[in-house]
């Protein structure tokens, strides 16, 4: 594997793509340290430090993770790339329910560019709305004075700064996608998550050196167990992420003149985990919404207490929401009826299953069952940081690197990026990252 990394810089084109990608990621990290005018970042940083070590949750904690810690400093990149992700998901859902958008999505490259343009407009609108509410939240912050000069001037400056930061990150992601290596938006999110790793390591060192940070001290044997546990989690995520149910498909032979068409055998890959991290994001946004609203309306704090970390109701609702969104997202992106009709048009069939309606029912039958396995696994990964925090007595910042959304994103994005790099290596007759077989990305 080390020789494969060395070979990456022997190919001029691949070397240029890698350096270009690293340069834009460095530019993104630089933007995470440019402060928004009029904000006292010290008070906000202390609030997020307490949030990371508490058992309660807030949607701001999710936003902070996806922004690479930019929101706790309230920089121009505080919103991160979340408005673009939300806009992309909304457009994907609307494409499945609005006939005009569905027709546009089937027009090839022109339709793709049109939908992508709509996604950008949606990103700008969501960035304006989210940054405006963040400005209101900062003005009414209860744990200290963050804004010295509140008012419409501060709100306008905040909205303009954060919206421009989001558009810059969207542009950087598209540039990485076109001229770099890997999926640009995903790499930006991954870089933000990994940026909090040094702080987590520093916290572990403090726990090991008997300099407590408000929690029980960590024993060396416990740390060894946690490391082995992390390796097992990464292996399990890799297996589920790449797991497929291969449905055999046979194409009938057709003789046209003197040529024979079809007759080959192939397979239809049905992913075990189609939704992936999307289900966790949706579930977290909904389950933590009451706690976030309670920060604006103190009268609702009693109701929000029922859906906070540590309460059994929280974990039951969280798990049910993840399962629901796994099925919901899978139904949106994979339509068994359309797949069965396309197979029938091209003369394909599943051995032992009649083409048409029976094929659609069979695909739906298989997909329903393998999605359940993927959904249960995603539930376990999502709840794992809370279990680790309770079992090993470590802060949530440390526990989040042993499960949860962050690990799921990092593993998936790294698989995709390594797959693209391996394709360049094999095309130039170099060995890939594996001596036998090839890597499979998420898509």
C-alpha positions as CSV (number, residue, x, y, z in Angstrom):
1,X,0.0,0.0,0.0
2,X,2.9,2.4,0.8
3,X,4.3,1.8,-2.7
4,X,0.9,2.7,-4.2
5,X,1.0,6.0,-2.4
6,X,4.5,6.6,-3.7
7,X,3.4,5.8,-7.2
8,X,0.7,8.5,-7.0
9,X,3.4,11.2,-7.4
10,X,5.1,9.4,-10.3
11,X,2.1,10.2,-12.6
12,X,2.1,13.9,-13.5
13,X,-1.6,14.1,-14.0
14,X,-2.5,12.4,-10.8
15,X,0.1,14.3,-8.9
16,X,-1.4,17.6,-10.1
17,X,-4.9,16.5,-9.1
18,X,-3.8,15.5,-5.6
19,X,-1.8,18.7,-5.0
20,X,-4.7,20.8,-6.4
21,X,-7.1,19.1,-4.0
22,X,-4.9,19.5,-1.0
23,X,-4.4,23.2,-1.8
24,X,-8.2,23.9,-1.9
25,X,-8.7,22.0,1.3
26,X,-6.0,24.1,2.9
27,X,-7.8,27.2,1.6
28,X,-11.0,25.9,3.2
29,X,-9.3,25.4,6.6
30,X,-7.9,29.0,6.3
31,X,-11.5,30.3,6.0
32,X,-12.4,28.5,9.2
33,X,-10.3,31.0,11.1
34,X,-11.5,34.3,9.6
35,X,-13.9,35.7,12.3
36,X,-17.3,37.2,11.6
37,X,-17.3,40.9,12.5
38,X,-18.9,41.9,15.8
39,X,-18.7,38.5,17.5
40,X,-17.0,37.6,20.8
41,X,-15.7,34.1,19.9
42,X,-14.2,33.4,23.3
43,X,-17.6,33.1,25.0
44,X,-19.0,30.9,22.2
45,X,-16.0,28.6,22.3
46,X,-16.5,28.0,26.0
47,X,-20.2,27.2,25.3
48,X,-19.3,24.6,22.7
49,X,-16.6,23.1,25.0
50,X,-19.3,22.5,27.6
51,X,-21.6,21.2,25.0
52,X,-19.1,18.6,23.8
53,X,-18.6,17.2,27.3
54,X,-22.3,17.2,28.4
55,X,-25.0,14.6,27.9
56,X,-27.4,17.0,26.2
57,X,-27.5,17.7,22.5
58,X,-28.2,20.5,20.1
59,X,-28.4,20.8,16.4
60,X,-25.6,23.4,16.7
61,X,-23.3,20.5,17.7
62,X,-24.0,18.8,14.4
63,X,-23.4,22.0,12.5
64,X,-20.1,22.5,14.4
65,X,-18.9,19.0,13.4
66,X,-19.8,19.5,9.7
67,X,-18.2,23.0,9.7
68,X,-14.9,21.7,11.1
69,X,-15.3,23.7,14.3
70,X,-15.9,26.9,12.4
71,X,-19.2,27.6,14.1
72,X,-17.8,27.5,17.6
73,X,-15.5,30.4,16.5
74,X,-18.3,31.9,14.4
75,X,-16.1,32.4,11.4
76,X,-17.2,33.3,7.8
77,X,-17.4,29.5,7.1
78,X,-19.5,28.8,10.2
79,X,-22.4,27.3,8.2
80,X,-20.0,25.0,6.4
81,X,-21.4,23.1,3.5
82,X,-24.6,22.0,5.3
83,X,-26.9,24.4,3.3
84,X,-25.6,22.8,0.1
85,X,-26.2,19.3,1.5
86,X,-29.7,20.2,2.6
87,X,-30.5,21.8,-0.8
88,X,-29.1,18.7,-2.6
89,X,-31.3,16.4,-0.5
90,X,-34.4,18.6,-1.0
91,X,-33.8,18.7,-4.8
92,X,-33.4,14.9,-4.8
93,X,-36.6,14.4,-3.0
94,X,-38.5,16.9,-5.2
95,X,-37.2,15.2,-8.3
96,X,-38.9,12.0,-7.2
97,X,-42.3,13.7,-6.6
98,X,-42.5,16.6,-9.1
99,X,-42.9,15.2,-12.7
100,X,-41.3,18.3,-14.3
101,X,-38.1,17.8,-12.3
102,X,-38.2,14.0,-12.9
103,X,-38.4,14.7,-16.7
104,X,-35.6,17.2,-16.4
105,X,-33.4,14.7,-14.6
106,X,-33.7,12.3,-17.6
107,X,-32.5,14.8,-20.2
108,X,-28.8,13.9,-19.7
109,X,-26.1,16.4,-19.1
110,X,-28.3,19.4,-19.8
111,X,-30.8,18.3,-17.2
112,X,-28.1,17.6,-14.7
113,X,-26.7,21.2,-15.1
114,X,-30.2,22.7,-14.8
115,X,-30.9,20.8,-11.5
116,X,-27.5,21.7,-10.2
117,X,-28.3,25.3,-10.8
118,X,-31.5,25.0,-8.9
119,X,-29.5,23.4,-6.1
120,X,-27.2,26.4,-6.0
121,X,-30.2,28.8,-5.7
122,X,-31.5,26.6,-2.9
123,X,-28.2,26.7,-1.1
124,X,-28.1,30.5,-1.2
125,X,-31.7,30.7,0.2
126,X,-30.9,28.3,3.0
127,X,-27.7,30.1,3.8
128,X,-29.6,33.4,4.2
129,X,-32.2,31.8,6.4
130,X,-29.8,29.8,8.6
131,X,-27.4,32.7,9.1
132,X,-30.2,35.1,10.0
133,X,-31.5,32.8,12.7
134,X,-27.9,32.3,14.0
135,X,-27.6,36.1,14.2
136,X,-30.7,36.2,16.3
137,X,-29.5,33.4,18.5
138,X,-26.2,35.2,19.1
139,X,-28.0,38.4,20.1
140,X,-30.1,36.4,22.7
141,X,-27.3,34.2,23.9
142,X,-27.9,33.3,27.6
143,X,-24.5,32.2,28.8
144,X,-22.8,35.6,28.2
145,X,-22.6,38.6,25.9
146,X,-21.4,37.6,22.4
147,X,-22.6,40.6,20.4
148,X,-21.6,44.0,21.6
149,X,-23.7,46.0,19.1
150,X,-26.8,44.0,18.2
151,X,-29.3,45.2,15.6
152,X,-30.0,45.0,11.9
153,X,-26.4,46.1,11.1
154,X,-25.0,43.1,12.8
155,X,-27.6,40.8,11.3
156,X,-26.9,42.1,7.8
157,X,-23.2,41.7,8.2
158,X,-23.5,38.2,9.7
159,X,-25.9,37.0,6.9
160,X,-23.7,38.4,4.2
161,X,-20.5,37.0,5.6
162,X,-21.8,33.5,6.3
163,X,-23.7,33.2,3.0
164,X,-20.6,34.2,1.1
165,X,-18.5,31.7,3.1
166,X,-21.0,28.9,2.2
167,X,-20.9,29.8,-1.5
168,X,-17.1,29.8,-1.4
169,X,-17.1,26.3,0.0
170,X,-19.6,25.2,-2.6
171,X,-17.4,26.6,-5.3
172,X,-14.3,24.9,-3.8
173,X,-16.1,21.6,-3.7
174,X,-17.1,21.9,-7.4
175,X,-13.5,22.8,-8.4
176,X,-12.2,19.7,-6.6
177,X,-14.9,17.6,-8.3
178,X,-13.9,18.9,-11.8
179,X,-10.1,19.4,-11.5
180,X,-9.0,17.5,-8.4
181,X,-9.5,14.0,-7.0
182,X,-12.4,12.6,-5.0
183,X,-15.9,14.0,-4.4
184,X,-15.3,17.6,-3.5
185,X,-18.1,18.3,-1.1
186,X,-17.5,15.1,0.8
187,X,-13.8,15.8,1.1
188,X,-14.5,19.2,2.6
189,X,-16.8,17.6,5.2
190,X,-14.2,15.0,5.9
191,X,-11.5,17.6,6.3
192,X,-13.7,19.4,8.8
193,X,-14.3,16.3,10.9
194,X,-10.7,15.2,10.9
195,X,-9.6,18.7,12.0
196,X,-11.1,18.0,15.5
197,X,-8.9,14.9,15.8
198,X,-5.9,16.7,17.4
199,X,-8.2,18.1,20.1
200,X,-9.6,14.6,20.8
201,X,-6.0,13.2,21.0
202,X,-5.0,16.0,23.4
203,X,-8.0,15.2,25.6
204,X,-6.9,11.5,25.7
205,X,-3.4,12.5,26.7
206,X,-4.7,14.6,29.5
207,X,-6.9,11.8,30.8
208,X,-3.9,9.4,30.6
209,X,-1.5,11.8,32.4
210,X,-3.8,12.2,35.4
211,X,-4.8,15.7,34.4
212,X,-8.5,15.3,34.5
213,X,-10.9,17.4,32.5
214,X,-13.9,16.8,34.6
215,X,-14.3,13.1,33.8
216,X,-12.8,10.0,35.3
217,X,-9.2,9.2,34.4
218,X,-8.4,6.8,31.6
219,X,-6.4,3.7,32.2
220,X,-3.9,2.5,29.6
221,X,-5.6,-0.9,29.3
222,X,-8.9,0.9,28.5
223,X,-7.2,2.9,25.8
224,X,-5.8,-0.3,24.2
225,X,-9.3,-1.8,24.3
226,X,-10.7,1.4,22.7
227,X,-8.1,1.2,19.9
228,X,-9.0,-2.4,19.0
229,X,-12.6,-1.4,19.2
230,X,-12.0,1.4,16.7
231,X,-10.3,-0.9,14.3
232,X,-13.3,-3.3,14.5
233,X,-15.7,-0.4,13.9
234,X,-13.8,0.7,10.8
235,X,-13.7,-2.8,9.4
236,X,-17.5,-3.3,10.0
237,X,-18.3,0.1,8.4
238,X,-16.2,-0.8,5.4
239,X,-17.9,-4.2,5.0
240,X,-21.4,-2.7,5.3
241,X,-20.6,0.3,3.0
242,X,-19.4,-2.0,0.3
243,X,-21.8,-4.8,0.9
244,X,-24.1,-5.7,-2.0
245,X,-26.7,-8.3,-2.8
246,X,-26.0,-9.4,-6.4
247,X,-29.1,-10.2,-8.3
248,X,-28.3,-12.3,-11.4
249,X,-29.6,-10.9,-14.7
250,X,-29.7,-12.8,-18.0
251,X,-30.2,-11.0,-21.3
252,X,-31.9,-13.0,-24.1
253,X,-30.1,-13.6,-27.4
254,X,-31.3,-11.7,-30.4
255,X,-30.3,-12.4,-34.0
256,X,-30.4,-9.3,-36.2
257,X,-29.2,-10.2,-39.7
258,X,-25.9,-12.0,-39.3
259,X,-25.2,-10.4,-35.8
260,X,-26.0,-11.9,-32.4
261,X,-26.9,-9.4,-29.7
262,X,-27.3,-10.1,-25.9
263,X,-27.0,-13.5,-24.4
264,X,-24.6,-12.4,-21.7
265,X,-25.1,-12.8,-17.9
266,X,-24.6,-10.0,-15.5
267,X,-25.9,-9.0,-12.1
268,X,-27.8,-6.1,-10.5
269,X,-26.0,-4.8,-7.3
270,X,-28.4,-3.9,-4.5
271,X,-26.6,-2.1,-1.7
272,X,-27.1,-3.1,1.9
273,X,-26.7,0.5,3.0
274,X,-28.2,2.8,0.4
275,X,-29.0,5.7,2.7
276,X,-25.8,5.7,4.6
277,X,-25.1,8.9,6.6
278,X,-28.2,10.7,5.1
279,X,-30.5,8.8,7.5
280,X,-28.4,9.8,10.5
281,X,-28.4,13.5,9.5
282,X,-32.2,13.5,9.0
283,X,-32.8,11.7,12.3
284,X,-30.4,13.9,14.3
285,X,-31.9,17.1,12.8
286,X,-35.4,16.0,13.9
287,X,-34.6,14.5,17.3
288,X,-32.5,17.5,18.4
289,X,-34.9,20.1,17.1
290,X,-36.8,20.4,20.4
291,X,-33.6,21.0,22.3
292,X,-32.5,23.7,19.8
293,X,-35.9,25.4,20.0
294,X,-35.7,25.3,23.8
295,X,-32.6,27.6,23.6
296,X,-34.9,30.3,22.1
297,X,-38.0,29.5,24.1
298,X,-37.1,28.6,27.8
299,X,-40.7,27.6,28.5
300,X,-40.2,24.5,26.3
301,X,-37.2,23.2,28.2
302,X,-39.3,20.8,30.2
303,X,-40.7,19.2,27.0
304,X,-37.2,19.1,25.4
305,X,-35.8,17.2,28.4
306,X,-37.6,14.0,27.2
307,X,-35.6,13.9,24.0
308,X,-32.1,14.6,25.3
309,X,-29.2,12.2,25.5
310,X,-29.4,9.8,28.4
311,X,-33.1,9.5,28.3
312,X,-34.4,6.2,27.0
313,X,-37.0,8.0,24.9
314,X,-34.3,9.7,23.0
315,X,-32.6,6.5,21.9
316,X,-35.9,4.8,21.0
317,X,-37.0,7.7,18.8
318,X,-33.6,8.1,17.4
319,X,-33.4,4.5,16.3
320,X,-36.9,4.5,14.8
321,X,-36.2,7.7,12.9
322,X,-33.0,6.2,11.4
323,X,-34.8,3.0,10.3
324,X,-37.6,5.1,8.8
325,X,-35.3,7.4,6.8
326,X,-33.2,4.4,5.6
327,X,-36.3,3.0,4.0
328,X,-37.5,6.4,2.9
329,X,-34.3,7.4,1.2
330,X,-33.9,4.0,-0.4
331,X,-37.4,4.2,-1.8
332,X,-36.5,7.6,-3.3
333,X,-33.3,6.6,-5.0
334,X,-34.2,3.1,-6.1
335,X,-37.5,2.5,-7.9
336,X,-38.0,-1.3,-8.5
337,X,-40.8,-0.6,-11.1
338,X,-38.5,1.6,-13.2
339,X,-35.7,-0.9,-13.0
340,X,-38.0,-3.8,-13.9
341,X,-39.3,-1.9,-16.9
342,X,-35.8,-1.0,-18.2
343,X,-34.7,-4.6,-17.9
344,X,-37.8,-5.7,-19.8
345,X,-37.2,-3.2,-22.6
346,X,-33.6,-4.4,-23.1
347,X,-34.5,-8.1,-23.0
348,X,-33.2,-8.8,-19.5
349,X,-34.8,-11.0,-16.9
350,X,-33.9,-12.6,-13.5
351,X,-33.7,-16.4,-13.8
352,X,-36.9,-17.9,-12.3
353,X,-38.8,-14.6,-12.2
354,X,-41.2,-13.3,-14.9
355,X,-40.3,-9.9,-16.4
356,X,-42.4,-6.9,-15.4
357,X,-44.5,-6.8,-12.3
358,X,-43.1,-10.0,-10.7
359,X,-39.6,-8.7,-11.2
360,X,-40.5,-5.4,-9.5
361,X,-42.1,-7.3,-6.6
362,X,-39.0,-9.6,-6.3
363,X,-36.6,-6.6,-6.2
364,X,-38.8,-4.8,-3.7
365,X,-38.9,-8.0,-1.6
366,X,-35.1,-8.4,-1.5
367,X,-34.4,-4.7,-1.1
368,X,-36.8,-4.4,1.9
369,X,-34.9,-7.2,3.8
370,X,-31.3,-6.1,3.1
371,X,-32.3,-2.5,3.9
372,X,-33.4,-3.7,7.4
373,X,-29.9,-5.1,8.0
374,X,-28.3,-1.9,6.9
375,X,-30.7,0.2,9.0
376,X,-30.0,-1.8,12.1
377,X,-26.3,-1.4,11.6
378,X,-26.6,2.3,11.1
379,X,-28.6,2.6,14.3
380,X,-25.8,0.8,16.2
381,X,-23.1,3.1,14.7
382,X,-25.2,6.2,15.5
383,X,-25.8,5.3,19.1
384,X,-22.2,4.0,19.7
385,X,-20.6,7.3,20.8
386,X,-23.1,7.5,23.7
387,X,-22.4,3.9,24.7
388,X,-18.7,4.5,24.6
389,X,-19.0,7.7,26.6
390,X,-21.0,5.9,29.3
391,X,-18.8,2.8,29.3
392,X,-15.3,4.3,29.2
393,X,-16.0,7.6,30.9
394,X,-14.6,9.8,28.1
395,X,-15.9,13.1,26.7
396,X,-18.2,13.0,23.7
397,X,-15.6,14.6,21.5
398,X,-13.4,11.6,22.0
399,X,-16.3,9.1,21.8
400,X,-17.4,10.5,18.5
401,X,-14.3,9.2,16.8
402,X,-15.3,5.6,17.8
403,X,-18.6,5.7,16.0
404,X,-21.4,7.9,14.8
405,X,-21.7,10.2,11.8
406,X,-18.1,11.3,11.7
407,X,-16.6,7.8,11.3
408,X,-19.2,6.8,8.8
409,X,-18.4,9.8,6.6
410,X,-14.6,9.4,6.9
411,X,-14.6,5.8,6.0
412,X,-17.0,6.2,3.0
413,X,-15.2,9.2,1.6
414,X,-11.8,7.6,2.0
415,X,-13.0,4.5,0.1
416,X,-14.3,6.7,-2.8
417,X,-11.1,8.7,-3.0
418,X,-8.8,5.7,-2.9
419,X,-11.0,4.1,-5.6
420,X,-10.4,7.0,-7.9
421,X,-6.7,7.1,-7.2
422,X,-6.5,3.3,-7.8
423,X,-8.2,3.7,-11.2
424,X,-5.5,6.2,-12.2
425,X,-2.8,3.8,-11.1
426,X,-4.2,0.8,-12.9
427,X,-4.7,2.8,-16.0
428,X,-0.9,3.6,-16.0
429,X,-0.1,-0.1,-15.3
430,X,0.8,0.5,-11.7
431,X,-0.3,-1.7,-8.8
432,X,-3.4,-0.6,-6.8
433,X,-3.7,-0.4,-3.0
434,X,-4.6,-4.1,-2.8
435,X,-2.5,-6.9,-4.3
436,X,-5.6,-9.0,-5.0
437,X,-8.8,-7.5,-6.1
438,X,-9.8,-3.9,-6.3
439,X,-11.4,-1.3,-4.0
440,X,-15.1,-0.5,-4.5
441,X,-16.4,2.9,-3.7
442,X,-19.8,3.7,-2.2
443,X,-21.3,4.3,-5.6
